[in-house]
Amino acid sequence: MQYEHPLPVLFRGYNVGHFTVYLVIEEKIVVEVKAVDKIIGEHKAQVINYLSASELLVGLIINFGKQKVQTSGLEHPKLVNNTL
């Protein structure tokens, strides 16, 4: 498990910078933690960008901003990298 993991951003095979991902588990799952009213499209887009820029397989958003913990989507609790 790695906290504040730097994730390289590749564009056409070139490293053009990096994202700082909150948590990476087993080099397969990226976890983004939020404390907001609700998870919105921009939060999902952020995790999808992490997955697209990497070879990580699954993204999970956990929101602690409400009385009840909310996960990444209304229908699906995880986001999957379909580009691999």
C-alpha positions in Angstrom: 0.0 0.0 0.0 1.4 3.4 -1.0 0.1 6.8 0.2 0.5 9.9 -2.0 1.9 7.8 -4.7 3.3 9.7 -7.7 1.8 8.3 -10.9 3.6 9.2 -14.2 1.5 10.7 -17.0 2.4 9.4 -20.4 1.4 11.0 -23.7 2.4 9.2 -26.9 5.0 7.3 -24.9 6.6 10.4 -23.3 6.5 11.2 -19.6 4.8 14.7 -19.4 4.4 15.0 -15.7 2.7 13.1 -12.9 -0.5 12.8 -10.8 -0.3 12.4 -7.1 -2.7 9.6 -6.2 -3.9 9.4 -2.6 -3.6 5.7 -2.2 -2.5 2.8 -4.5 -3.1 -0.8 -3.4 -1.1 -3.8 -4.7 -0.1 -1.7 -7.8 -3.6 -2.4 -9.2 -6.2 -0.2 -7.4 -6.2 3.5 -7.0 -8.3 4.9 -4.1 -9.3 8.6 -4.1 -10.7 9.9 -0.8 -13.1 12.8 -0.8 -15.0 14.8 1.9 -17.7 16.5 -0.3 -21.5 16.7 -0.4 -21.6 14.1 -3.1 -19.5 12.4 -5.7 -19.9 14.2 -9.1 -18.7 13.6 -12.6 -15.5 15.6 -12.1 -14.5 13.2 -9.3 -15.1 10.2 -11.5 -13.2 11.9 -14.4 -10.2 12.5 -12.1 -10.0 8.7 -11.3 -10.6 7.8 -14.9 -7.7 10.0 -15.8 -5.5 8.3 -13.3 -6.4 4.9 -14.8 -6.0 6.1 -18.4 -2.5 7.5 -17.6 -1.4 4.3 -15.9 -1.7 0.6 -16.1 -3.7 0.4 -12.9 -6.8 -1.7 -13.2 -9.5 -0.4 -10.8 -10.3 3.0 -9.3 -12.4 3.6 -6.2 -13.7 6.9 -4.8 -14.7 7.0 -1.1 -16.5 10.0 0.2 -16.5 10.8 3.9 -18.4 14.1 3.4 -21.8 12.7 4.5 -23.0 11.0 7.6 -23.0 7.7 5.6 -19.9 6.8 3.6 -20.5 7.0 -0.2 -18.6 5.1 -2.8 -17.7 6.2 -6.3 -21.0 5.9 -8.2 -24.7 5.8 -8.1 -24.8 2.5 -9.9 -21.2 1.1 -9.6 -18.9 1.2 -6.6 -15.8 1.1 -8.7 -14.4 2.4 -12.0 -12.5 0.0 -14.3 -9.7 0.8 -16.7 -11.1 -0.6 -20.0 -8.1 0.5 -22.1 -5.9 -2.4 -21.0 
